Amino acid sequence: MISEQQFQKELNIIIQNGIREDIGPGDYSSLACIPTNAKGKAKLLVKDNGIIAGVAFAKMVFENVDPTLEIETFIEDGTAVKHGDIVFHVSGSSQSILKAERLVLNSMQRMSAIATKTNQYVKLLEGTKTKVLDTRKTTPGFRACEKWAVKIGGGENHRFALYDMVMLKDNHNDFAGGITNAINKTKEFLKFNDLDLQIIVEARNLDEIKEILESEGVYRILIDNFNFDDTRKAVELIGNKCLTESSGNINENTIRQYAECGVNYISSGALTHSVYNMDLSLKAF
């Protein structure tokens, strides 16, 4: 995974780009009718049920827009919330609050939806050894926040991008001339470039599982789009030689059954690409 320093850098890029996109040369609505020295106060109001996420990120946004803004927090990230709950108060320059409003709401609504869905999946796996992973199927430019939301919801992060882990999928294996060639070339590449990266290899069937197991140095095998019976057979074949991950056809109705096949991880793109934003409002009072 990427370092904490790199992760913070990604968050700062999101904030800077969000402010550039939304404010541009100026918030003319506020500038036109609100005095520069006007002070105000607003509350973050929950109008839905789920897991709140993005509180810490909202503080970063407010800090970036105006360091003099004051935030009083009542509910922290990862907490279950219901309609009518108040997450925080923000007070200070009225113009600054309005500048930050949309970026804060857009981010928190999306992050809370992801945290809520992740938490649902985590609860479905209670009593098993299986952990929930996200994927790279994220909103372009907003990945750091979405992966942060998965963690807040109780899940774990897969690789952040193409550079912090090697994942040999079907196309890589086919273009490289087969799984064994892809693995061997990858190990040579990592050694030559002095890179210490874990290697995950995708398998499409049990024969590919057997071929992967003939190579050393594979960290995890991605058991992709297998049915339940073949997943159990794959887990038995792999044993303790490396970790296992199921993906494909993962939803609320199937996730528990895949976990009961004995896999270490289940990855789901739905955590980030198939959610409905939590309804939140920032209201002056």
C-alpha positions as CSV (number, residue, x, y, z in Angstrom):
1,M,0.0,0.0,0.0
2,I,1.0,3.6,-0.4
3,S,2.6,5.5,2.5
4,E,0.7,7.8,4.8
5,Q,2.6,10.7,3.3
6,Q,1.5,9.8,-0.2
7,F,-2.1,9.3,1.0
8,Q,-2.2,12.7,2.5
9,K,-0.8,14.2,-0.7
10,E,-3.6,12.5,-2.6
11,L,-6.2,14.0,-0.2
12,N,-4.6,17.5,-0.6
13,I,-4.9,17.1,-4.4
14,I,-8.6,16.3,-4.1
15,I,-9.2,19.3,-1.9
16,Q,-7.3,21.7,-4.2
17,N,-9.0,20.4,-7.3
18,G,-12.4,20.5,-5.7
19,I,-12.0,24.1,-4.6
20,R,-10.6,25.0,-8.1
21,E,-13.6,23.3,-9.8
22,D,-16.3,24.8,-7.6
23,I,-15.1,28.3,-6.7
24,G,-12.9,29.2,-9.7
25,P,-12.3,33.0,-9.7
26,G,-14.9,33.5,-6.9
27,D,-18.1,32.6,-5.2
28,Y,-20.1,35.4,-6.8
29,S,-23.4,34.5,-5.2
30,S,-21.9,35.1,-1.7
31,L,-19.7,38.0,-2.7
32,A,-22.8,39.7,-4.2
33,C,-25.0,39.6,-1.1
34,I,-23.0,38.8,2.0
35,P,-20.6,41.3,3.6
36,T,-17.0,40.2,3.8
37,N,-16.9,40.5,7.6
38,A,-20.2,38.7,8.2
39,K,-20.1,35.8,10.7
40,G,-22.3,32.8,10.7
41,K,-22.9,29.2,12.0
42,A,-24.1,26.1,10.3
43,K,-24.8,22.5,11.3
44,L,-24.2,19.3,9.4
45,L,-27.6,17.6,9.4
46,V,-28.2,13.9,8.7
47,K,-31.3,13.1,6.7
48,D,-30.7,9.4,6.3
49,N,-29.6,6.3,8.1
50,G,-26.2,4.7,7.9
51,I,-22.5,5.1,8.8
52,I,-21.1,8.6,8.8
53,A,-17.8,9.2,7.0
54,G,-15.8,12.2,5.9
55,V,-15.9,14.2,9.1
56,A,-12.1,14.3,9.3
57,F,-12.0,15.1,5.6
58,A,-14.5,18.0,6.0
59,K,-12.3,19.5,8.7
60,M,-9.4,19.4,6.2
61,V,-11.6,21.2,3.6
62,F,-12.7,23.9,6.1
63,E,-9.1,24.4,7.2
64,N,-7.9,24.8,3.6
65,V,-10.7,27.3,2.7
66,D,-10.3,29.3,5.9
67,P,-8.1,28.3,8.9
68,T,-10.1,30.6,11.2
69,L,-13.2,28.5,10.9
70,E,-14.1,26.6,14.0
71,I,-15.6,23.1,14.0
72,E,-17.4,21.5,17.0
73,T,-17.8,17.8,16.4
74,F,-20.5,15.7,17.9
75,I,-20.3,12.5,15.9
76,E,-17.1,11.0,14.7
77,D,-16.3,9.0,11.5
78,G,-17.5,5.4,11.6
79,T,-20.5,6.1,13.8
80,A,-24.0,4.8,13.0
81,V,-26.3,7.8,12.4
82,K,-30.0,8.3,11.9
83,H,-32.3,11.0,10.4
84,G,-32.1,14.1,12.5
85,D,-28.6,13.7,13.9
86,I,-26.3,16.6,13.9
87,V,-22.6,15.7,13.1
88,F,-20.9,19.0,13.7
89,H,-21.2,22.8,13.9
90,V,-19.0,25.1,11.8
91,S,-18.7,28.8,12.7
92,G,-16.8,31.8,11.4
93,S,-16.9,33.7,8.1
94,S,-20.2,33.2,6.3
95,Q,-18.5,33.5,3.0
96,S,-16.0,30.8,3.9
97,I,-18.6,28.4,5.1
98,L,-20.5,28.8,1.8
99,K,-17.3,28.3,-0.2
100,A,-16.6,25.0,1.5
101,E,-20.2,23.8,1.7
102,R,-20.5,21.9,-1.6
103,L,-17.2,20.2,-1.5
104,V,-17.8,19.1,2.1
105,L,-21.3,17.8,1.3
106,N,-20.4,16.0,-1.9
107,S,-17.5,14.3,-0.3
108,M,-19.3,13.3,2.9
109,Q,-22.4,12.1,1.1
110,R,-20.3,9.8,-1.1
111,M,-18.0,8.6,1.6
112,S,-20.9,7.9,4.0
113,A,-22.6,5.8,1.3
114,I,-19.4,3.8,0.8
115,A,-18.8,3.3,4.5
116,T,-22.5,2.2,5.0
117,K,-22.3,-0.4,2.2
118,T,-18.9,-1.6,3.4
119,N,-20.3,-2.0,6.9
120,Q,-23.2,-4.0,5.6
121,Y,-20.8,-6.5,3.9
122,V,-18.6,-6.7,7.0
123,K,-21.5,-7.6,9.1
124,L,-22.6,-10.3,6.7
125,L,-19.1,-11.9,7.2
126,E,-19.2,-11.9,11.0
127,G,-18.1,-15.3,12.3
128,T,-15.9,-16.0,9.3
129,K,-12.2,-15.4,8.7
130,T,-12.8,-13.5,5.5
131,K,-12.1,-9.8,5.1
132,V,-13.7,-7.3,2.7
133,L,-11.5,-5.5,0.2
134,D,-12.2,-2.6,-2.2
135,T,-10.9,-2.3,-5.8
136,R,-9.7,0.3,-8.2
137,K,-13.2,0.8,-9.5
138,T,-13.4,4.2,-8.0
139,T,-14.5,7.7,-9.1
140,P,-11.6,9.3,-11.0
141,G,-9.9,11.9,-8.9
142,F,-11.6,10.8,-5.7
143,R,-10.0,7.5,-5.0
144,A,-8.2,8.4,-1.7
145,C,-11.5,9.5,-0.1
146,E,-13.4,6.5,-1.3
147,K,-10.7,4.1,0.0
148,W,-10.7,6.0,3.2
149,A,-14.4,5.5,3.5
150,V,-14.0,1.7,3.0
151,K,-11.7,1.7,6.0
152,I,-14.1,3.7,8.0
153,G,-16.8,1.2,7.2
154,G,-14.7,-1.7,8.5
155,G,-13.3,-3.0,5.3
156,E,-9.7,-3.1,4.1
157,N,-7.9,-1.5,1.1
158,H,-6.7,-3.4,-1.8
159,R,-3.8,-1.9,-3.7
160,F,-4.2,1.9,-4.1
161,A,-3.1,2.1,-7.8
162,L,-1.0,0.3,-10.4
163,Y,2.3,1.1,-8.7
164,D,2.0,-0.2,-5.1
165,M,1.3,-3.9,-5.9
166,V,1.6,-6.1,-8.9
167,M,-1.7,-7.8,-10.0
168,L,-1.4,-10.1,-13.0
169,K,-4.9,-10.3,-14.4
170,D,-6.2,-12.3,-17.4
171,N,-5.0,-9.8,-20.0
172,H,-1.6,-9.5,-18.5
173,N,-1.2,-13.3,-18.5
174,D,-2.5,-13.6,-22.1
175,F,-0.3,-10.7,-23.4
176,A,2.7,-12.1,-21.6
177,G,2.3,-15.6,-23.2
178,G,0.8,-17.4,-20.3
179,I,0.7,-17.3,-16.5
180,T,4.1,-18.8,-15.8
181,N,5.8,-16.4,-18.2
182,A,3.9,-13.4,-16.6
183,I,5.1,-14.4,-13.2
184,N,8.7,-15.1,-14.2
185,K,8.9,-11.8,-16.1
186,T,7.4,-9.9,-13.1
187,K,9.9,-11.4,-10.7
188,E,12.8,-10.5,-13.0
189,F,11.4,-6.9,-13.4
190,L,11.0,-6.4,-9.7
191,K,14.5,-7.7,-9.0
192,F,16.1,-5.6,-11.7
193,N,14.3,-2.4,-10.5
194,D,14.9,-3.1,-6.8
195,L,11.1,-3.1,-6.1
196,D,9.6,-4.9,-3.1
197,L,6.0,-5.4,-4.2
198,Q,3.6,-8.2,-3.5
199,I,2.4,-10.2,-6.5
200,I,-1.3,-11.2,-7.0
201,V,-2.2,-13.5,-9.9
202,E,-5.7,-14.0,-11.2
203,A,-7.0,-17.5,-12.1
204,R,-10.0,-18.2,-14.3
205,N,-10.2,-21.9,-13.6
206,L,-8.8,-24.7,-11.5
207,D,-6.1,-25.6,-14.1
208,E,-4.8,-22.0,-13.8
209,I,-4.8,-22.4,-10.0
210,K,-2.5,-25.4,-10.4
211,E,-0.2,-23.6,-12.8
212,I,0.1,-20.6,-10.5
213,L,1.0,-22.9,-7.6
214,E,4.0,-24.2,-9.6
215,S,5.7,-20.7,-9.2
216,E,7.2,-19.3,-6.1
217,G,6.7,-15.8,-4.8
218,V,3.0,-15.3,-5.4
219,Y,1.4,-13.5,-2.4
220,R,-2.2,-14.0,-3.2
221,I,-4.3,-15.8,-5.8
222,L,-7.4,-14.1,-7.2
223,I,-10.1,-16.7,-7.6
224,D,-12.2,-14.8,-10.2
225,N,-15.8,-15.6,-11.1
226,F,-15.7,-19.1,-9.7
227,N,-18.8,-20.8,-8.5
228,F,-19.1,-22.0,-4.9
229,D,-18.0,-25.6,-5.5
230,D,-14.9,-24.6,-7.6
231,T,-14.0,-21.9,-5.0
232,R,-13.9,-24.6,-2.3
233,K,-11.8,-26.8,-4.5
234,A,-9.4,-23.9,-5.2
235,V,-9.0,-23.1,-1.6
236,E,-8.2,-26.7,-0.9
237,L,-5.7,-26.8,-3.7
238,I,-4.0,-23.6,-2.5
239,G,-3.9,-24.5,1.2
240,N,-1.3,-22.5,3.1
241,K,0.9,-21.8,0.0
242,C,-0.5,-18.3,-0.4
243,L,-3.5,-16.2,0.5
244,T,-6.8,-16.4,-1.4
245,E,-9.2,-13.8,-2.7
246,S,-12.6,-14.2,-4.3
247,S,-14.1,-11.7,-6.8
248,G,-16.9,-11.5,-9.3
249,N,-20.6,-12.1,-8.6
250,I,-20.2,-10.6,-5.1
251,N,-23.4,-9.1,-3.7
252,E,-25.4,-9.2,-0.5
253,N,-26.8,-12.6,-1.4
254,T,-23.6,-14.3,-2.3
255,I,-20.8,-12.8,-0.1
256,R,-21.5,-15.0,2.9
257,Q,-21.4,-18.2,0.8
258,Y,-18.1,-17.3,-0.8
259,A,-16.7,-16.5,2.7
260,E,-17.8,-19.9,3.9
261,C,-15.7,-21.5,1.1
262,G,-12.7,-20.5,3.2
263,V,-11.2,-17.6,1.2
264,N,-9.1,-15.0,3.1
265,Y,-10.5,-12.0,1.2
266,I,-13.4,-11.0,-0.9
267,S,-13.1,-8.0,-3.1
268,S,-16.0,-6.0,-4.4
269,G,-16.2,-3.1,-6.8
270,A,-19.7,-2.5,-5.7
271,L,-18.4,-0.9,-2.5
272,T,-17.4,2.2,-4.5
273,H,-19.2,2.0,-7.9
274,S,-22.7,1.0,-6.8
275,V,-23.8,3.2,-3.9
276,Y,-26.4,5.9,-3.4
277,N,-25.2,9.0,-1.6
278,M,-26.3,9.6,2.0
279,D,-28.6,12.6,2.3
280,L,-26.8,15.3,4.3
281,S,-27.4,19.0,4.5
282,L,-25.4,22.0,5.8
283,K,-27.9,24.4,7.3
284,A,-27.3,27.9,8.7
285,F,-28.8,28.5,12.2
